Amino acid sequence: MNYLAYKNVEVFLPLPIFPIIEDVGWWRGEDGSAFQQPYRNAFPRRHCLADYQALVRLASRLGVRIGLGMVLCEWDRNNSLKDIPGATWMGRHWNNHINQGPWLDETADYLLHNQDSLELGLHALCHEFWNEGKMERSEFHDRHGFMRSSQVIKSHLNAFGSILEHNGFSEFPRLFFPPALNHSFGNGQESIQALLCNYGIRYVITRFSRARRFAPAHHEKITWECGVGLLERGLSPVPWNMSACPPSWDFSGPILPLHWGNLLHPNPEQNTDIIDGWAEMLLAGTAGPEFILAENYDICWRQAAISYFGRLSLDAGAIVVDLRALPKDMPNSNGSFFVKIQGCQTTPLRFQGVHIVADRFAGDIRTLQLLPKNGRQRIRLLLT
């Protein structure tokens, strides 16, 4: 916890909390791993529009643009994946006819109209990789964290972009959620980050302890290379293959990693019950001064950097927010950030070196969004 107490107030650099939902995009629910098909989300029915409406409801309840880890093979409208090496268990005989129907148009239109609530990220084509028909984990790295060849990775990224385009989406994702948490970083221009950056990916969310590290991370929970930022994902609080999960989490943040089925009910009419439970837990858990819900991933990334590298100190009767330890080569780290102050209802405050973007009270907690003036790295808060 990054905070400082002085006189009758406590000042916090709150840790951001941001939900991500992986394995979104399957139409079939069954886990096929026992018979050389992908690790789908072991859901007891086919997915439907109501399952996407549930995600929009969660985003609306939280006021957050949620990041989705999309799996797109079952959105393939023209069976194009038959030409992509290792992409499917059928290889050259790939045929997606069972998933080609009016629900594609209906759901794509819904997602396009709700882009302010849901951000589509890259998870995978089919999540796994097939070598001569035999399934391997996973699509972009093997289970030891070694990359597939750059040629294979590029072909899969190109195919992912083509399927998006065929379904009406014009932009390639900025977020990447490595399937099966197999990933690597630290080898510069030879890294997958260098490839991803060329496709417009700007952020990777994964488990650092599961990644092959060719060089140390800049921080135990946040690092970057080739213009791409990597943030620690943490552990999912519930199993990936469990549906209709009751809300439970330790707020170890900044990422709350869930899988699509966790938030859905076998009866889609009851999805709302599951969604509302998770929303209420997150709203209650971030109401205090230690945490803050991030409205989008850019804010999450920047606030995490401030929380990890920022320092609070006292100087001549002022509380100082010191940002000098924030590395200058960290991508996307400039901009506004949040401070929470507890117990200041009757204490006038003055700031030096910062613009106040937003200022709101909730009970005895004041939340301020601050933008440093002219790149200032030391911001003074004076109690008057």
Secondary structure, 3 states (H helix, E strand, C coil): CCEEEECCEEEECCEEEEEEEEEECCCCCCCCHHHCCCCCCCCCCCCCHHHHHHHHHHHHHHCCCEEEEEECHHHCCCCHHHHCCCCCCCHHHCCCHHHCCHHHHHHHHHHHCCCCCEEEEEEECCCCEEECCEEECCCCECCCCCECCHHHHHHHHHHHHHHHHHCCCCCCCCEECCHHHCCEECCHHHCHHHHHHHCCCCEEEECHHHCEECCCCCECCEEEECCEEEEECCCCCCCCCCCCCCCCCCCCCCEEEEEHHHHCCCCHHHHHHHHHHHHHHHHHHCCCCCEEECCCHHHHHHHHHHHHHCEEEEECCEEEEECCCCCCCCCCCCCCEEEEEECCCCCCEEEECEEEEEEEEECCEEEEEEEEHHHCCEEEEEEC
